[in-house]
Amino acid sequence: YYDSESSSLDFDGLIRDFNEIPEGTACLLHACAHNPTGMDPTLEQWKQISELMKKRNLLPFFDCAYQGFASGDASTDAASVRMFVEDGHMMGMVQSFSKNFGLYGHRVGALSVVGGDPDEAKRVVSQMKMVIRPMYSNPPRHGARLVSTILSDAQLTQDFVEQCKGMADRIHSMRGLLRSSLETAGSTHNWEHITNQIGMFAYSGLSKDQVMEMRERHHVYCTADGRISMAGVTSGNAEYIANAIHDVSK
């Protein structure tokens, strides 16, 4: 999926894998703001993926955890999912409202399945209940009711969309600031991928050794694969982070 050499989407490799896996395989897709790489297919590439999966009878299963945090617009971020539904896929999707509604501790989400007809939908729900009943039976309602209340009210929904855009715009601006700070620090590496990526995370390209060195020398923390949480980058610390990255990567 990801070409670490060019810090970009390995679309040819992705299509090759879809062509080689067995027919009927369930395939996990990130609807937007791919975690951890931040590299999303374009709508044209999504169309190619949809047509190939339909041709090879592959089952799309979308993970939608950052809706509203990619483009800043929840509707735009669901474009890939709507495309697959319109293309006639039988498919599933899991949504998380933990991040975009600020309800991380509540673990609020939804599982949706598109079936061929009402009878198939009933059978799917029956199978779901067989799994859910012995697993958790009745989950806490509080977080789910908060989300339901907001999305059932037009004004509250608009407030949510606008506030989500505010967060997405801030993250986007921090990408630009981090990249410019790296360039100002004197780094000769190409940091275009920082601003080309989208969503909450930036796949920095740092090696595990560089990440560990940055922890020890500068107390800047990210995952061992170099994934940076852009939500933790601010106008007050971007320069420090950039200097730390430059120090371990020059």
C-alpha positions as CSV (number, residue, x, y, z in Angstrom):
1,Y,0.0,0.0,0.0
2,Y,2.8,2.4,0.9
3,D,6.0,3.0,-0.9
4,S,8.5,4.0,1.8
5,E,11.1,5.0,-0.7
6,S,9.0,7.7,-2.3
7,S,6.7,8.3,0.7
8,S,3.7,7.8,-1.5
9,L,0.8,5.5,-2.3
10,D,2.0,2.3,-4.1
11,F,-1.1,2.2,-6.2
12,D,0.3,-0.3,-8.8
13,G,1.3,-2.7,-6.0
14,L,-2.1,-2.3,-4.5
15,I,-3.9,-3.1,-7.7
16,R,-1.5,-6.1,-8.3
17,D,-2.4,-7.5,-4.8
18,F,-6.1,-7.1,-5.5
19,N,-5.6,-9.0,-8.8
20,E,-3.7,-11.9,-7.1
21,I,-5.7,-12.6,-3.9
22,P,-8.4,-15.3,-4.1
23,E,-11.9,-14.4,-5.3
24,G,-14.4,-13.8,-2.5
25,T,-11.7,-12.4,-0.2
26,A,-12.8,-9.8,2.3
27,C,-10.6,-6.7,2.0
28,L,-10.2,-4.1,4.7
29,L,-10.2,-0.5,3.3
30,H,-9.8,2.8,5.1
31,A,-12.5,5.2,4.0
32,C,-10.4,8.3,4.5
33,A,-7.3,9.6,6.4
34,H,-5.5,6.2,6.1
35,N,-3.8,5.1,9.4
36,P,-0.9,5.1,9.7
37,T,0.3,6.5,6.3
38,G,-2.1,9.4,5.7
39,M,-2.0,8.6,2.0
40,D,-5.5,8.2,0.5
41,P,-6.3,7.1,-3.0
42,T,-7.8,9.8,-5.3
43,L,-11.4,9.4,-6.4
44,E,-10.2,8.2,-9.7
45,Q,-8.1,5.5,-8.0
46,W,-11.0,4.6,-5.7
47,K,-13.1,4.0,-8.9
48,Q,-10.4,1.6,-10.3
49,I,-10.4,-0.2,-7.0
50,S,-14.2,-0.5,-6.9
51,E,-14.4,-1.8,-10.5
52,L,-11.6,-4.4,-9.9
53,M,-13.2,-5.6,-6.6
54,K,-16.5,-5.9,-8.3
55,K,-15.0,-7.8,-11.2
56,R,-13.1,-10.2,-8.9
57,N,-16.0,-10.7,-6.5
58,L,-14.0,-9.2,-3.5
59,L,-15.9,-8.1,-0.4
60,P,-15.2,-4.5,0.6
61,F,-15.1,-3.8,4.4
62,F,-14.5,-0.2,5.2
63,D,-13.0,1.2,8.4
64,C,-14.2,4.7,8.9
65,A,-12.5,6.1,12.0
66,Y,-11.6,9.7,11.0
67,Q,-14.6,11.0,9.0
68,G,-14.4,14.8,9.0
69,F,-10.7,14.8,9.9
70,A,-9.4,14.3,6.3
71,S,-10.9,17.0,4.2
72,G,-12.7,18.8,7.0
73,D,-16.0,17.8,5.6
74,A,-17.7,14.6,6.8
75,S,-19.7,14.2,3.6
76,T,-16.6,14.5,1.4
77,D,-14.7,12.0,3.5
78,A,-17.4,9.4,2.9
79,A,-17.2,9.7,-0.9
80,S,-15.4,6.4,-1.3
81,V,-18.0,4.5,0.7
82,R,-20.9,6.1,-1.3
83,M,-19.1,5.2,-4.5
84,F,-18.9,1.6,-3.6
85,V,-22.6,1.5,-2.6
86,E,-23.6,3.2,-5.9
87,D,-21.5,0.6,-7.8
88,G,-23.6,-2.1,-6.3
89,H,-21.2,-3.8,-3.9
90,M,-22.4,-6.0,-1.1
91,M,-20.2,-4.6,1.7
92,G,-19.7,-3.7,5.3
93,M,-18.4,-0.7,7.2
94,V,-17.4,0.0,10.8
95,Q,-17.5,3.6,11.9
96,S,-15.9,5.1,15.0
97,F,-17.1,8.3,16.6
98,S,-14.4,8.3,19.2
99,K,-12.2,10.9,17.5
100,N,-14.5,13.1,15.5
101,F,-17.0,13.5,18.4
102,G,-14.3,13.6,21.2
103,L,-15.7,10.5,22.8
104,Y,-12.6,8.3,22.9
105,G,-13.3,6.8,26.3
106,H,-16.8,5.8,25.3
107,R,-15.7,3.7,22.2
108,V,-18.8,4.7,20.3
109,G,-19.2,3.2,16.8
110,A,-21.5,1.6,14.3
111,L,-21.4,-1.5,12.1
112,S,-23.3,-1.3,8.8
113,V,-23.8,-4.0,6.2
114,V,-25.3,-3.5,2.7
115,G,-27.2,-6.6,1.5
116,G,-28.8,-7.5,-1.7
117,D,-32.4,-7.4,-0.5
118,P,-34.5,-7.1,2.8
119,D,-34.4,-10.9,3.4
120,E,-30.6,-11.0,3.2
121,A,-30.5,-8.0,5.5
122,K,-32.5,-9.8,8.1
123,R,-30.2,-12.9,7.9
124,V,-27.2,-10.6,8.4
125,V,-28.7,-9.0,11.5
126,S,-29.5,-12.4,12.8
127,Q,-25.9,-13.5,12.4
128,M,-24.7,-10.3,14.1
129,K,-26.9,-10.9,17.1
130,M,-25.4,-14.4,17.5
131,V,-22.0,-12.8,17.8
132,I,-23.0,-9.8,19.8
133,R,-25.1,-11.6,22.4
134,P,-22.3,-13.7,24.1
135,M,-19.7,-10.9,23.5
136,Y,-21.2,-7.8,25.2
137,S,-25.0,-8.1,24.8
138,N,-25.9,-4.5,25.8
139,P,-23.2,-1.9,25.5
140,P,-23.2,1.4,27.5
141,R,-25.7,3.9,25.9
142,H,-24.3,7.2,27.0
143,G,-21.8,7.9,24.2
144,A,-24.1,6.5,21.5
145,R,-27.0,8.7,22.7
146,L,-24.8,11.8,22.5
147,V,-23.9,11.0,18.9
148,S,-27.5,10.1,18.1
149,T,-28.8,13.4,19.6
150,I,-26.4,15.5,17.6
151,L,-26.9,13.8,14.3
152,S,-30.7,13.8,14.7
153,D,-30.8,17.6,15.0
154,A,-30.0,19.7,11.9
155,Q,-28.4,22.7,13.9
156,L,-26.3,20.4,16.1
157,T,-25.1,18.5,13.1
158,Q,-24.1,21.7,11.4
159,D,-22.2,22.7,14.6
160,F,-20.4,19.4,14.6
161,V,-19.4,19.7,10.9
162,E,-18.1,23.2,11.5
163,Q,-16.2,22.3,14.6
164,C,-14.7,19.2,12.9
165,K,-13.6,21.4,10.1
166,G,-11.9,23.7,12.5
167,M,-9.9,20.8,13.9
168,A,-9.1,19.4,10.5
169,D,-7.9,22.9,9.3
170,R,-5.7,23.3,12.3
171,I,-4.1,19.9,11.7
172,H,-3.6,20.8,8.0
173,S,-1.9,24.1,9.0
174,M,0.4,22.3,11.4
175,R,1.5,20.1,8.5
176,G,2.6,23.1,6.6
177,L,4.3,24.6,9.6
178,L,6.2,21.4,10.4
179,R,7.4,21.1,6.8
180,S,8.5,24.7,6.6
181,S,10.2,24.4,10.0
182,L,12.2,21.4,8.8
183,E,13.2,23.3,5.7
184,T,14.2,26.3,7.7
185,A,16.2,24.1,10.0
186,G,18.4,23.3,7.0
187,S,17.2,19.8,6.3
188,T,18.0,18.7,2.7
189,H,15.5,15.9,2.7
190,N,12.2,16.2,0.7
191,W,9.4,16.7,3.2
192,E,6.6,17.0,0.6
193,H,4.9,13.9,2.0
194,I,4.2,15.7,5.3
195,T,1.8,18.1,3.4
196,N,0.7,15.5,0.8
197,Q,-0.6,13.2,3.5
198,I,-4.0,13.8,5.1
199,G,-5.7,13.2,8.5
200,M,-4.4,12.9,12.0
201,F,-1.1,11.2,11.3
202,A,2.1,11.9,9.4
203,Y,4.3,9.0,8.3
204,S,7.6,10.8,8.8
205,G,9.9,8.4,7.1
206,L,12.1,8.2,10.2
207,S,13.6,4.8,10.9
208,K,13.2,3.0,14.2
209,D,16.8,3.9,15.2
210,Q,16.1,7.6,14.4
211,V,12.9,7.5,16.4
212,M,14.7,6.0,19.5
213,E,17.5,8.6,19.2
214,M,14.9,11.4,19.0
215,R,13.3,10.0,22.2
216,E,16.6,9.8,24.1
217,R,18.1,13.1,22.9
218,H,15.1,15.4,22.5
219,H,12.2,13.7,24.4
220,V,10.0,13.8,21.3
221,Y,7.9,10.7,21.1
222,C,6.2,8.9,18.1
223,T,5.7,5.3,17.2
224,A,8.7,3.2,16.3
225,D,7.6,3.2,12.6
226,G,7.9,7.0,12.5
227,R,4.2,7.8,12.7
228,I,3.7,11.3,14.1
229,S,0.3,12.3,15.7
230,M,-0.3,15.7,14.0
231,A,-2.8,16.6,16.6
232,G,0.1,16.9,19.0
233,V,1.9,19.4,16.8
234,T,1.2,23.0,17.8
235,S,2.5,26.5,16.8
236,G,4.4,26.4,20.0
237,N,6.3,23.2,19.5
238,A,6.6,22.7,15.7
239,E,10.0,24.3,15.5
240,Y,11.3,22.2,18.4
241,I,9.9,19.0,16.8
242,A,11.4,20.0,13.4
243,N,14.8,20.6,14.9
244,A,14.7,17.2,16.7
245,I,13.7,15.4,13.5
246,H,16.5,17.3,11.6
247,D,19.1,16.4,14.2
248,V,18.5,12.7,13.9
249,S,18.0,12.6,10.2
250,K,20.7,14.8,8.8
